[in-house]
Amino acid sequence: MNFDHWRHSLRAMLMQWLGRHASALAAYWDAHQADPRHAETMRAIAWLYAQQQHWQQAEAWLERALQQEPDRADTWFNLGYVREQAGARARAVDALRRATELNPKLDQAWYGLGMNLAHLGEHAAAAEALRRAGELQPMYGPVWYALGMAHHHCNQPE
């Protein structure tokens, strides 16, 4: 067990809980230096950058985490979200598709995929993704509205 890594990680979590994001980021960086292969630390750093809307830095850290753990659907989903927020919708679609491949029950990934496809004008594919999201979360109204809009754009009013 790498005690230096955990010492820095615990300090980072405390700083994050206290709302001291700059101190938390510095402590996570120390934890990363102590164990450069620890993907959870990379995801935590990405989260802090995302909270500050530093999308490129968040994306880079999520990509690093995926190099260590390429089969984490939640990390692929977060990468898709960060890319969407950065305006890279086509790249967001790639990440969200990977998330749905790894975990077909990840409703947020299906919803994000559908919304990004719709934004790109791929309404038939968006409708399919949104239908899957609706099956997984039938009480989430925005999914059904977006699905209706996708069908409308496909000229399928029924």
N, C-alpha and C positions, 0 to 999 in steps of 0.2 A: 504494500500500500504506500502510495506517495503522500506522505504527511504534509509536505510543503504545499502540494496542490490543494489538498483539502483545507488546510489552514487558510490559504488565500481565497478559496471558494466560499468558505463559511463567512469570512469577512465581507466578501462581495455580496453575498445574499443578505447579510445584515444591512449593509449600506443601501442596497436596493430597497429593502423593506422600509428603511428610514427615509427613502426618497432622495438620497444623495447619489444621483446617477453618475456623476463624474467620478466620485470615489469608488462606486461599484464597478465602473468600467476599468478603472486602474487596478482594482483588486482582481477582477477577472483576467486582466492582461497578465498579472503576476501568476495567477493560477495556470494560464495557458503556457507561460514560460516554464513553469515547473513540470507540466505534462502537455507537450504540444500535440498529442494525439487524442486528447480527451474531447470527444465530440459535444458532450453536454455543455462544456465551457464555451465552445464555439457558438452553440445555439444561444446561450445566455448573452454573449457579446452581441450577436446579431439582434437579439430582442431589444437590447438597450439602444442600439443604433436605430432600429425601426421605431422605437418610441420617440426618438428625436427626429424622425423623418429623414434620416441619413440613409436613403435607400440603397445606394451603391455599396456603402460599407456593410450594411446588413446582408445584401446579396452575396458579397464576397465571403463573409463569415459562414453563411449557410452553405455555400458551395464547398468550403473547406470541411464543414461537418459532414457533408455528403461523401466526400472522399474517404472519410473514415467509416461511415455507416451508410452505404448507398441504398439500402433497402428500408429506410425510415420514411414511411408515407407522410407522417406529420411534418417532417423537415421539408419534403418536396412540396407539401401544401403551403408551408410558410414561405418557401422560395417563390412559389407562384404568387402569393399575396404581395410580397415585397416587389416583385417584378411588375405586377399590376399597378401598384402605387407609384412606381417609377415611370410608368407610361409604356413599358415594354410588354404590351399585351400578347403579342405572338409568342414571346419567350415565356410569358406566364402560362399560356396554354400548354406549352411543352411540359412545364413542371407540374401543372395540375393534372395533365393526362397521366404522367408517371405516378402521381399520388393515387389516382383512381385505379391504376393497374395494380399497385401494391396493396391497396386496401379498398376494395369495391364498396365497402360500407361507409366510407368517409364522406358523409353528406355535404360537408362544407366544400370539399374539393369538387364534387359534382356541380354544386351551385356556382362556385367560382369559375369553373370551366365553362359552364353554360353562359354566364354573364360575359366572360371575356370573348367567347366565340360570337355571341350576339353583337358585341361592340365591334368585332372585326367584320361583321356582315355575314357570317356563316350561320344563318338562322336555322337551317335544318339540323345541323350538328348541335347547335345550341339547344334546340328543342329536345333532342335525345338526352343530352346531359341534364337538362332541367327536369325532364321526366324522371330520370333516375334519382335526382335530388328529392323530388316530390314523393317518390315511393319510400324513401328513407326517412323523410321528415314531412309527413302528410299535413301537419298542423302549421307549417311555416308558410304563411300567406304570400310573402314576396316571391317565393318560388313559383307559385301558381300564376301570379300576375305576369312574371317574366316568361313563363311557358306560354301563356296566352299571347303575349306580344310576339314571341318567336313564331308561333303558328300564324299570327296575323301577317307578319313579314313574309312568311312562306305562302301566303294566299290560301291558307287553310282555316277559314273561320269556324268550321265545325269543331 
